[in-house]
Structures are given as C-alpha cells and as structure tokens.
Amino acid sequence: MLKHQYIRIVIVIACVVAAIGYLYDYWSIFVFVIVAFIGLGLTVWGVFDIRLGYFGKIHFKASEKRTKEVSLTFDDGPCPYTEQVLNLLDQYEMKATFFCIGQQVLKYPEIAKRIIDSGHSIGNHSFTHRKDIAFSNAAEMATEIKLADDAITKITKSVTPMYRPPFGVTNPNVIKACKATNKEIIGWSIRSLDTVIKDEKRILNRIVPRIKPGDIVLLHDTSERTVNVLEQLLIKMKDMNLQSIPVDRLLKIERNG
Ligand SMILES: [Zn+2]
C-alpha cells in the first residue's frame, strides 16, 4: 500500500536531484518540473481516492478471505428513505452499516434507533457534513466527530469505533482527528455513484459485475433511486449467494458498545 511518508521522501529526494542536475547543467529544468508535478499529482490522488490509504490506515475491504460476506454501507442519513432501506434489508435478511450524520440522528431519532434495534451498525459521518469540512484543521475535525458521537450515543445508546470522512476525502488532519477520537477510518471498494448517476440500471451495473466476498459497497440512503437500486441489488446478491453483514463485523473491528 502507498504510504505518503515514504513517497514524500522519494519525491523530495527526486526534486533535489533534479534541481542539482539542472544547476550543474546535466539536464533541463523540465525534469524538475515533471518530478514536482508527479509528486503533486500523487498527493491529490491520495486525497480523493480513499482506497489508496495514502495518508494513513484506511479499511476499504476485508483483509481476510471471505466466502460470501460483503458489507453494504449507507451514508448521509438517517432520513425518511432510511426506513425504506431498512424494510428491504429486513425483507432480504441482510445487515448493513449506516454512516450517519450527527445532525440527522438528532432530527430522526426514531429511525436511528431502528437501525440499531434491527441489528445493523452505525458509523460516524461527522456532525454537519459541511462542504468545506476537508479544509478544517485536526481540532475542528475532532470536534465534528465528537459531536456526532454524542448524538449517536444519546439516541441509540451505542458507541461507534468507525468514522467515514465526508466525500471520502482524507488528508493528514483527518488521520490526526481519528487518532485523537480513537476511530478506525472506513472507506469502500465499490463506489456506486448513486448520488451522481441518474439511471438506476447504470448504478446497478457499477456494482453487480464487480461485487465479490470481502467488498464494501458505498450507497446513500437519501433517495428513491437508491431504494429502487437496492431492491434489485439484494435480489442479485441472493442469486449470487452473497450475504451483507455490518462492516465492523466484516473487518473484525470491535464494537465499543
Ligand atoms: Zn457523505
């Protein structure tokens, strides 16, 4: 797995060598520019692709071999659509994980309680999910996580060891905030793009041909579209003998309560 500390050291050394090469007329300034661009590109890639674990440890699929278990995960709830998602999961006897926004938990406490009472698990997805959250410093991010923890614990009496950063954006501050709040960072191996793609068949086709034991699937319990896709997905999963279990169980992360 890529580790940003090592890559950064390699890039800095490469930049220094390229700069010395340029100063002593061994090669052109473009060598330095290209090396610097590669370094910048890798860092940007690491920020936006949670699967790289570029800035620290991120779980994005089961490390141990699984025979039929996967984890369906739903972000940005709870909201009224969550009830329809819960109904379908009950009907097809699947368990999932809901990465909840703290504010939404306080707004829909009964739905949050139903998630836990139905045997699913809840993860922390920040308190506000504000758009500029990725630009917060580590202390501000830790406050977002703690406020969401407080809401989740107050309503559901459970404590979650899991955090999923909003928009899947990771950086050194996210890693620091998770260390300070004792959270495991949970990503995904399959992104459905259910908030972006309008066509339900296309969303389903992003998941079904790729899904295999150990995968973590990212969905959002925030639209009718996802509810429709979910029903089709659950039918296919039954055919494929795939069982969804809560992601903390898939990854063998201990629940705190
Ligand atoms: Zn989100």
py3Dmol code that shows the C-alpha trace and the ligand (Angstrom):
import py3Dmol

protein = """\
ATOM      1  CA  MET A   1       0.000   0.000   0.000  1.00  0.00           C
ATOM      2  CA  LEU A   2       1.217   3.532  -0.750  1.00  0.00           C
ATOM      3  CA  LYS A   3       2.423   5.385   2.322  1.00  0.00           C
ATOM      4  CA  HIS A   4       2.676   9.124   1.978  1.00  0.00           C
ATOM      5  CA  GLN A   5       5.703   9.495   4.235  1.00  0.00           C
ATOM      6  CA  TYR A   6       7.839   7.210   2.036  1.00  0.00           C
ATOM      7  CA  ILE A   7       6.508   8.644  -1.193  1.00  0.00           C
ATOM      8  CA  ARG A   8       7.079  12.197   0.052  1.00  0.00           C
ATOM      9  CA  ILE A   9      10.694  11.367   0.931  1.00  0.00           C
ATOM     10  CA  VAL A  10      11.236   9.810  -2.514  1.00  0.00           C
ATOM     11  CA  ILE A  11       9.663  12.850  -4.215  1.00  0.00           C
ATOM     12  CA  VAL A  12      11.728  15.329  -2.178  1.00  0.00           C
ATOM     13  CA  ILE A  13      14.930  13.404  -2.997  1.00  0.00           C
ATOM     14  CA  ALA A  14      13.922  13.251  -6.687  1.00  0.00           C
ATOM     15  CA  CYS A  15      13.231  17.022  -6.683  1.00  0.00           C
ATOM     16  CA  VAL A  16      16.592  17.775  -5.047  1.00  0.00           C
ATOM     17  CA  VAL A  17      18.432  15.521  -7.534  1.00  0.00           C
ATOM     18  CA  ALA A  18      16.530  17.137 -10.443  1.00  0.00           C
ATOM     19  CA  ALA A  19      17.330  20.621  -9.115  1.00  0.00           C
ATOM     20  CA  ILE A  20      21.042  19.775  -8.680  1.00  0.00           C
ATOM     21  CA  GLY A  21      21.055  18.228 -12.169  1.00  0.00           C
ATOM     22  CA  TYR A  22      19.618  21.453 -13.558  1.00  0.00           C
ATOM     23  CA  LEU A  23      22.038  23.700 -11.608  1.00  0.00           C
ATOM     24  CA  TYR A  24      25.050  21.699 -12.872  1.00  0.00           C
ATOM     25  CA  ASP A  25      23.646  21.667 -16.410  1.00  0.00           C
ATOM     26  CA  TYR A  26      23.149  17.894 -16.536  1.00  0.00           C
ATOM     27  CA  TRP A  27      19.548  18.229 -17.652  1.00  0.00           C
ATOM     28  CA  SER A  28      16.811  20.776 -18.302  1.00  0.00           C
ATOM     29  CA  ILE A  29      14.531  22.489 -15.766  1.00  0.00           C
ATOM     30  CA  PHE A  30      11.692  20.378 -17.228  1.00  0.00           C
ATOM     31  CA  VAL A  31      12.990  17.302 -15.399  1.00  0.00           C
ATOM     32  CA  PHE A  32      12.473  19.176 -12.119  1.00  0.00           C
ATOM     33  CA  VAL A  33       9.030  20.416 -13.205  1.00  0.00           C
ATOM     34  CA  ILE A  34       7.935  16.895 -14.234  1.00  0.00           C
ATOM     35  CA  VAL A  35       9.140  15.367 -10.933  1.00  0.00           C
ATOM     36  CA  ALA A  36       7.328  18.109  -8.939  1.00  0.00           C
ATOM     37  CA  PHE A  37       4.135  17.547 -10.960  1.00  0.00           C
ATOM     38  CA  ILE A  38       4.239  13.793 -10.366  1.00  0.00           C
ATOM     39  CA  GLY A  39       4.570  14.480  -6.616  1.00  0.00           C
ATOM     40  CA  LEU A  40       1.665  16.922  -6.634  1.00  0.00           C
ATOM     41  CA  GLY A  41      -0.462  14.539  -8.717  1.00  0.00           C
ATOM     42  CA  LEU A  42       0.151  11.638  -6.327  1.00  0.00           C
ATOM     43  CA  THR A  43      -0.830  13.787  -3.343  1.00  0.00           C
ATOM     44  CA  VAL A  44      -4.072  14.955  -4.992  1.00  0.00           C
ATOM     45  CA  TRP A  45      -4.855  11.354  -5.972  1.00  0.00           C
ATOM     46  CA  GLY A  46      -4.249  10.285  -2.368  1.00  0.00           C
ATOM     47  CA  VAL A  47      -6.643  12.949  -1.053  1.00  0.00           C
ATOM     48  CA  PHE A  48      -9.535  11.874  -3.271  1.00  0.00           C
ATOM     49  CA  ASP A  49      -9.108   8.092  -3.576  1.00  0.00           C
ATOM     50  CA  ILE A  50      -9.842   6.625  -0.161  1.00  0.00           C
ATOM     51  CA  ARG A  51      -8.703   3.163  -1.310  1.00  0.00           C
ATOM     52  CA  LEU A  52      -5.069   4.254  -1.530  1.00  0.00           C
ATOM     53  CA  GLY A  53      -4.673   4.823   2.226  1.00  0.00           C
ATOM     54  CA  TYR A  54      -2.161   7.451   1.160  1.00  0.00           C
ATOM     55  CA  PHE A  55      -2.168   9.383   4.448  1.00  0.00           C
ATOM     56  CA  GLY A  56      -2.694   6.546   6.918  1.00  0.00           C
ATOM     57  CA  LYS A  57      -4.544   3.316   7.593  1.00  0.00           C
ATOM     58  CA  ILE A  58      -7.941   3.091   5.931  1.00  0.00           C
ATOM     59  CA  HIS A  59     -10.090  -0.040   5.760  1.00  0.00           C
ATOM     60  CA  PHE A  60     -11.657  -0.394   2.345  1.00  0.00           C
ATOM     61  CA  LYS A  61     -12.260  -4.148   2.101  1.00  0.00           C
ATOM     62  CA  ALA A  62     -11.870  -7.261   4.253  1.00  0.00           C
ATOM     63  CA  SER A  63      -8.225  -8.258   4.537  1.00  0.00           C
ATOM     64  CA  GLU A  64      -9.064 -11.863   5.384  1.00  0.00           C
ATOM     65  CA  LYS A  65     -10.560 -14.126   2.757  1.00  0.00           C
ATOM     66  CA  ARG A  66     -14.334 -14.214   2.930  1.00  0.00           C
ATOM     67  CA  THR A  67     -16.523 -16.876   1.386  1.00  0.00           C
ATOM     68  CA  LYS A  68     -19.776 -14.977   0.934  1.00  0.00           C
ATOM     69  CA  GLU A  69     -19.824 -11.893   3.158  1.00  0.00           C
ATOM     70  CA  VAL A  70     -19.827  -8.329   1.868  1.00  0.00           C
ATOM     71  CA  SER A  71     -20.894  -5.077   3.543  1.00  0.00           C
ATOM     72  CA  LEU A  72     -23.459  -2.698   2.174  1.00  0.00           C
ATOM     73  CA  THR A  73     -22.930   0.757   3.657  1.00  0.00           C
ATOM     74  CA  PHE A  74     -25.263   3.749   3.501  1.00  0.00           C
ATOM     75  CA  ASP A  75     -24.052   7.314   4.012  1.00  0.00           C
ATOM     76  CA  ASP A  76     -25.671  10.654   4.873  1.00  0.00           C
ATOM     77  CA  GLY A  77     -28.797   9.509   6.750  1.00  0.00           C
ATOM     78  CA  PRO A  78     -30.846   8.937   8.665  1.00  0.00           C
ATOM     79  CA  CYS A  79     -33.736  10.408   6.712  1.00  0.00           C
ATOM     80  CA  PRO A  80     -37.205   9.147   5.676  1.00  0.00           C
ATOM     81  CA  TYR A  81     -35.705   7.000   2.858  1.00  0.00           C
ATOM     82  CA  THR A  82     -33.734   5.101   5.501  1.00  0.00           C
ATOM     83  CA  GLU A  83     -36.987   3.441   6.583  1.00  0.00           C
ATOM     84  CA  GLN A  84     -37.495   2.017   3.098  1.00  0.00           C
ATOM     85  CA  VAL A  85     -33.880   0.816   3.065  1.00  0.00           C
ATOM     86  CA  LEU A  86     -34.419  -0.863   6.453  1.00  0.00           C
ATOM     87  CA  ASN A  87     -37.615  -2.524   5.206  1.00  0.00           C
ATOM     88  CA  LEU A  88     -35.777  -4.010   2.209  1.00  0.00           C
ATOM     89  CA  LEU A  89     -32.829  -5.181   4.310  1.00  0.00           C
ATOM     90  CA  ASP A  90     -35.290  -6.893   6.681  1.00  0.00           C
ATOM     91  CA  GLN A  91     -37.138  -8.493   3.784  1.00  0.00           C
ATOM     92  CA  TYR A  92     -33.937  -9.943   2.280  1.00  0.00           C
ATOM     93  CA  GLU A  93     -32.366 -10.701   5.688  1.00  0.00           C
ATOM     94  CA  MET A  94     -29.259  -8.598   5.172  1.00  0.00           C
ATOM     95  CA  LYS A  95     -27.396  -6.474   7.733  1.00  0.00           C
ATOM     96  CA  ALA A  96     -25.699  -3.231   6.817  1.00  0.00           C
ATOM     97  CA  THR A  97     -23.863  -0.234   8.238  1.00  0.00           C
ATOM     98  CA  PHE A  98     -25.190   3.316   8.218  1.00  0.00           C
ATOM     99  CA  PHE A  99     -22.645   6.129   8.355  1.00  0.00           C
ATOM    100  CA  CYS A 100     -24.857   8.737   9.964  1.00  0.00           C
ATOM    101  CA  ILE A 101     -24.552  12.499  10.110  1.00  0.00           C
ATOM    102  CA  GLY A 102     -24.911  13.639  13.748  1.00  0.00           C
ATOM    103  CA  GLN A 103     -27.420  16.381  12.923  1.00  0.00           C
ATOM    104  CA  GLN A 104     -29.596  13.862  11.056  1.00  0.00           C
ATOM    105  CA  VAL A 105     -29.517  11.474  14.023  1.00  0.00           C
ATOM    106  CA  LEU A 106     -30.940  14.249  16.225  1.00  0.00           C
ATOM    107  CA  LYS A 107     -33.535  15.101  13.564  1.00  0.00           C
ATOM    108  CA  TYR A 108     -34.698  11.489  13.054  1.00  0.00           C
ATOM    109  CA  PRO A 109     -34.011   9.763  16.392  1.00  0.00           C
ATOM    110  CA  GLU A 110     -36.601   7.006  15.892  1.00  0.00           C
ATOM    111  CA  ILE A 111     -35.012   5.950  12.608  1.00  0.00           C
ATOM    112  CA  ALA A 112     -31.552   5.960  14.175  1.00  0.00           C
ATOM    113  CA  LYS A 113     -32.846   3.759  16.983  1.00  0.00           C
ATOM    114  CA  ARG A 114     -34.475   1.406  14.479  1.00  0.00           C
ATOM    115  CA  ILE A 115     -31.122   0.954  12.693  1.00  0.00           C
ATOM    116  CA  ILE A 116     -29.515  -0.367  15.890  1.00  0.00           C
ATOM    117  CA  ASP A 117     -32.575  -2.301  17.061  1.00  0.00           C
ATOM    118  CA  SER A 118     -32.674  -4.123  13.697  1.00  0.00           C
ATOM    119  CA  GLY A 119     -29.120  -5.436  14.145  1.00  0.00           C
ATOM    120  CA  HIS A 120     -27.324  -3.066  11.777  1.00  0.00           C
ATOM    121  CA  SER A 121     -24.434  -0.890  12.873  1.00  0.00           C
ATOM    122  CA  ILE A 122     -23.916   2.851  12.844  1.00  0.00           C
ATOM    123  CA  GLY A 123     -20.727   4.673  11.917  1.00  0.00           C
ATOM    124  CA  ASN A 124     -19.822   8.315  12.443  1.00  0.00           C
ATOM    125  CA  HIS A 125     -20.004  10.531   9.332  1.00  0.00           C
ATOM    126  CA  SER A 126     -19.313  13.896  11.054  1.00  0.00           C
ATOM    127  CA  PHE A 127     -21.835  16.147  12.755  1.00  0.00           C
ATOM    128  CA  THR A 128     -22.607  18.607   9.937  1.00  0.00           C
ATOM    129  CA  HIS A 129     -21.132  17.069   6.742  1.00  0.00           C
ATOM    130  CA  ARG A 130     -20.419  20.643   5.658  1.00  0.00           C
ATOM    131  CA  LYS A 131     -18.923  21.051   2.207  1.00  0.00           C
ATOM    132  CA  ASP A 132     -15.671  22.644   3.367  1.00  0.00           C
ATOM    133  CA  ILE A 133     -15.027  20.088   6.106  1.00  0.00           C
ATOM    134  CA  ALA A 134     -11.911  18.779   4.305  1.00  0.00           C
ATOM    135  CA  PHE A 135     -10.277  22.179   4.881  1.00  0.00           C
ATOM    136  CA  SER A 136     -10.774  22.044   8.666  1.00  0.00           C
ATOM    137  CA  ASN A 137      -7.827  21.655  10.979  1.00  0.00           C
ATOM    138  CA  ALA A 138      -7.437  18.498  13.037  1.00  0.00           C
ATOM    139  CA  ALA A 139      -9.070  20.025  16.158  1.00  0.00           C
ATOM    140  CA  GLU A 140     -12.154  21.168  14.203  1.00  0.00           C
ATOM    141  CA  MET A 141     -12.490  17.731  12.626  1.00  0.00           C
ATOM    142  CA  ALA A 142     -12.169  16.048  16.006  1.00  0.00           C
ATOM    143  CA  THR A 143     -14.973  18.309  17.300  1.00  0.00           C
ATOM    144  CA  GLU A 144     -17.186  17.255  14.348  1.00  0.00           C
ATOM    145  CA  ILE A 145     -16.520  13.608  15.206  1.00  0.00           C
ATOM    146  CA  LYS A 146     -17.140  14.086  18.937  1.00  0.00           C
ATOM    147  CA  LEU A 147     -20.418  15.965  18.399  1.00  0.00           C
ATOM    148  CA  ALA A 148     -21.657  13.204  16.098  1.00  0.00           C
ATOM    149  CA  ASP A 149     -20.544  10.595  18.651  1.00  0.00           C
ATOM    150  CA  ASP A 150     -22.533  12.418  21.337  1.00  0.00           C
ATOM    151  CA  ALA A 151     -25.655  12.448  19.148  1.00  0.00           C
ATOM    152  CA  ILE A 152     -25.312   8.754  18.231  1.00  0.00           C
ATOM    153  CA  THR A 153     -24.742   7.691  21.839  1.00  0.00           C
ATOM    154  CA  LYS A 154     -27.531   9.892  23.214  1.00  0.00           C
ATOM    155  CA  ILE A 155     -30.102   8.490  20.784  1.00  0.00           C
ATOM    156  CA  THR A 156     -29.019   4.880  20.254  1.00  0.00           C
ATOM    157  CA  LYS A 157     -27.025   4.197  23.462  1.00  0.00           C
ATOM    158  CA  SER A 158     -24.270   2.766  21.271  1.00  0.00           C
ATOM    159  CA  VAL A 159     -20.714   3.934  20.683  1.00  0.00           C
ATOM    160  CA  THR A 160     -19.180   3.532  17.276  1.00  0.00           C
ATOM    161  CA  PRO A 161     -15.490   2.851  16.633  1.00  0.00           C
ATOM    162  CA  MET A 162     -15.888   3.786  12.949  1.00  0.00           C
ATOM    163  CA  TYR A 163     -15.571   7.030  11.030  1.00  0.00           C
ATOM    164  CA  ARG A 164     -16.084   7.661   7.344  1.00  0.00           C
ATOM    165  CA  PRO A 165     -14.890  11.093   6.202  1.00  0.00           C
ATOM    166  CA  PRO A 166     -17.459  13.119   4.243  1.00  0.00           C
ATOM    167  CA  PHE A 167     -16.885  12.931   0.464  1.00  0.00           C
ATOM    168  CA  GLY A 168     -14.276  10.243   1.150  1.00  0.00           C
ATOM    169  CA  VAL A 169     -11.625  12.947   1.356  1.00  0.00           C
ATOM    170  CA  THR A 170      -8.644  12.061   3.520  1.00  0.00           C
ATOM    171  CA  ASN A 171      -5.645  14.183   4.465  1.00  0.00           C
ATOM    172  CA  PRO A 172      -3.222  14.334   7.404  1.00  0.00           C
ATOM    173  CA  ASN A 173      -5.774  16.283   9.523  1.00  0.00           C
ATOM    174  CA  VAL A 174      -8.393  13.534   9.105  1.00  0.00           C
ATOM    175  CA  ILE A 175      -5.838  10.974  10.264  1.00  0.00           C
ATOM    176  CA  LYS A 176      -4.901  13.127  13.300  1.00  0.00           C
ATOM    177  CA  ALA A 177      -8.554  13.718  14.240  1.00  0.00           C
ATOM    178  CA  CYS A 178      -9.283   9.979  14.051  1.00  0.00           C
ATOM    179  CA  LYS A 179      -6.296   9.185  16.228  1.00  0.00           C
ATOM    180  CA  ALA A 180      -7.480  11.758  18.785  1.00  0.00           C
ATOM    181  CA  THR A 181     -11.018  10.336  18.823  1.00  0.00           C
ATOM    182  CA  ASN A 182      -9.953   6.684  18.628  1.00  0.00           C
ATOM    183  CA  LYS A 183     -11.667   5.970  15.313  1.00  0.00           C
ATOM    184  CA  GLU A 184     -10.987   3.462  12.569  1.00  0.00           C
ATOM    185  CA  ILE A 185     -11.410   5.007   9.121  1.00  0.00           C
ATOM    186  CA  ILE A 186     -13.724   3.067   6.844  1.00  0.00           C
ATOM    187  CA  GLY A 187     -13.665   3.558   3.099  1.00  0.00           C
ATOM    188  CA  TRP A 188     -15.111   1.351   0.350  1.00  0.00           C
ATOM    189  CA  SER A 189     -14.020  -0.885  -2.504  1.00  0.00           C
ATOM    190  CA  ILE A 190     -17.079  -0.254  -4.705  1.00  0.00           C
ATOM    191  CA  ARG A 191     -18.492   3.234  -5.180  1.00  0.00           C
ATOM    192  CA  SER A 192     -21.994   3.109  -6.640  1.00  0.00           C
ATOM    193  CA  LEU A 193     -22.091   6.822  -7.567  1.00  0.00           C
ATOM    194  CA  ASP A 194     -25.806   6.651  -6.661  1.00  0.00           C
ATOM    195  CA  THR A 195     -25.898  10.385  -5.900  1.00  0.00           C
ATOM    196  CA  VAL A 196     -24.388  11.261  -9.282  1.00  0.00           C
ATOM    197  CA  ILE A 197     -25.761   8.791 -11.841  1.00  0.00           C
ATOM    198  CA  LYS A 198     -29.477   9.206 -12.576  1.00  0.00           C
ATOM    199  CA  ASP A 199     -30.030   5.901 -14.380  1.00  0.00           C
ATOM    200  CA  GLU A 200     -30.813   3.092 -11.924  1.00  0.00           C
ATOM    201  CA  LYS A 201     -29.619   0.344 -14.299  1.00  0.00           C
ATOM    202  CA  ARG A 202     -26.236   2.032 -14.677  1.00  0.00           C
ATOM    203  CA  ILE A 203     -25.845   2.275 -10.901  1.00  0.00           C
ATOM    204  CA  LEU A 204     -26.659  -1.421 -10.544  1.00  0.00           C
ATOM    205  CA  ASN A 205     -24.172  -2.224 -13.305  1.00  0.00           C
ATOM    206  CA  ARG A 206     -21.432  -0.461 -11.388  1.00  0.00           C
ATOM    207  CA  ILE A 207     -21.944  -2.897  -8.509  1.00  0.00           C
ATOM    208  CA  VAL A 208     -23.192  -6.304  -9.660  1.00  0.00           C
ATOM    209  CA  PRO A 209     -20.445  -7.308 -12.139  1.00  0.00           C
ATOM    210  CA  ARG A 210     -17.719  -6.327  -9.642  1.00  0.00           C
ATOM    211  CA  ILE A 211     -19.031  -7.378  -6.248  1.00  0.00           C
ATOM    212  CA  LYS A 212     -17.250 -10.280  -4.579  1.00  0.00           C
ATOM    213  CA  PRO A 213     -16.789 -11.550  -0.994  1.00  0.00           C
ATOM    214  CA  GLY A 214     -14.977  -9.017   1.214  1.00  0.00           C
ATOM    215  CA  ASP A 215     -16.158  -5.935  -0.679  1.00  0.00           C
ATOM    216  CA  ILE A 216     -17.519  -2.800   0.976  1.00  0.00           C
ATOM    217  CA  VAL A 217     -20.156  -1.043  -1.147  1.00  0.00           C
ATOM    218  CA  LEU A 218     -20.874   2.674  -0.830  1.00  0.00           C
ATOM    219  CA  LEU A 219     -24.521   3.715  -1.209  1.00  0.00           C
ATOM    220  CA  HIS A 220     -26.606   6.613   0.163  1.00  0.00           C
ATOM    221  CA  ASP A 221     -29.938   6.184   1.988  1.00  0.00           C
ATOM    222  CA  THR A 222     -31.085   9.555   0.734  1.00  0.00           C
ATOM    223  CA  SER A 223     -33.121   8.940  -2.431  1.00  0.00           C
ATOM    224  CA  GLU A 224     -35.890   6.895  -4.021  1.00  0.00           C
ATOM    225  CA  ARG A 225     -33.387   5.982  -6.733  1.00  0.00           C
ATOM    226  CA  THR A 226     -31.110   4.180  -4.272  1.00  0.00           C
ATOM    227  CA  VAL A 227     -34.085   2.389  -2.718  1.00  0.00           C
ATOM    228  CA  ASN A 228     -35.025   1.055  -6.190  1.00  0.00           C
ATOM    229  CA  VAL A 229     -31.440   0.056  -6.960  1.00  0.00           C
ATOM    230  CA  LEU A 230     -31.126  -1.631  -3.564  1.00  0.00           C
ATOM    231  CA  GLU A 231     -34.085  -3.933  -4.199  1.00  0.00           C
ATOM    232  CA  GLN A 232     -32.537  -5.111  -7.489  1.00  0.00           C
ATOM    233  CA  LEU A 233     -29.134  -5.451  -5.851  1.00  0.00           C
ATOM    234  CA  LEU A 234     -30.491  -7.563  -2.995  1.00  0.00           C
ATOM    235  CA  ILE A 235     -32.207  -9.917  -5.464  1.00  0.00           C
ATOM    236  CA  LYS A 236     -28.907 -10.322  -7.373  1.00  0.00           C
ATOM    237  CA  MET A 237     -26.975 -10.833  -4.127  1.00  0.00           C
ATOM    238  CA  LYS A 238     -29.327 -13.644  -3.099  1.00  0.00           C
ATOM    239  CA  ASP A 239     -28.764 -15.267  -6.518  1.00  0.00           C
ATOM    240  CA  MET A 240     -25.013 -14.919  -6.072  1.00  0.00           C
ATOM    241  CA  ASN A 241     -25.175 -16.292  -2.509  1.00  0.00           C
ATOM    242  CA  LEU A 242     -23.672 -13.077  -1.110  1.00  0.00           C
ATOM    243  CA  GLN A 243     -24.610 -12.004   2.407  1.00  0.00           C
ATOM    244  CA  SER A 244     -24.277  -8.445   3.687  1.00  0.00           C
ATOM    245  CA  ILE A 245     -23.067  -8.098   7.274  1.00  0.00           C
ATOM    246  CA  PRO A 246     -22.233  -4.927   9.251  1.00  0.00           C
ATOM    247  CA  VAL A 247     -18.849  -3.585   8.187  1.00  0.00           C
ATOM    248  CA  ASP A 248     -17.384  -3.720  11.725  1.00  0.00           C
ATOM    249  CA  ARG A 249     -18.083  -7.443  11.684  1.00  0.00           C
ATOM    250  CA  LEU A 250     -16.665  -7.877   8.168  1.00  0.00           C
ATOM    251  CA  LEU A 251     -13.467  -6.086   9.233  1.00  0.00           C
ATOM    252  CA  LYS A 252     -13.437  -7.621  12.732  1.00  0.00           C
ATOM    253  CA  ILE A 253     -13.402  -4.203  14.379  1.00  0.00           C
ATOM    254  CA  GLU A 254     -14.528  -4.374  17.973  1.00  0.00           C
ATOM    255  CA  ARG A 255     -17.698  -2.511  18.840  1.00  0.00           C
ATOM    256  CA  ASN A 256     -17.364  -0.253  21.832  1.00  0.00           C
ATOM    257  CA  GLY A 257     -20.942  -0.638  22.967  1.00  0.00           C
TER     258      GLY A 257
END
"""
ligand_1 = """\
1
ZN
Zn -21.446 11.735 2.971
"""
view = py3Dmol.view(width=600, height=400)
view.addModel(protein, "pdb")
view.setStyle({"model": 0}, {"cartoon": {"style": "trace"}})
view.addModel(ligand_1, "xyz")
view.setStyle({"model": 1}, {"stick": {}})
view.zoomTo()
view.show()
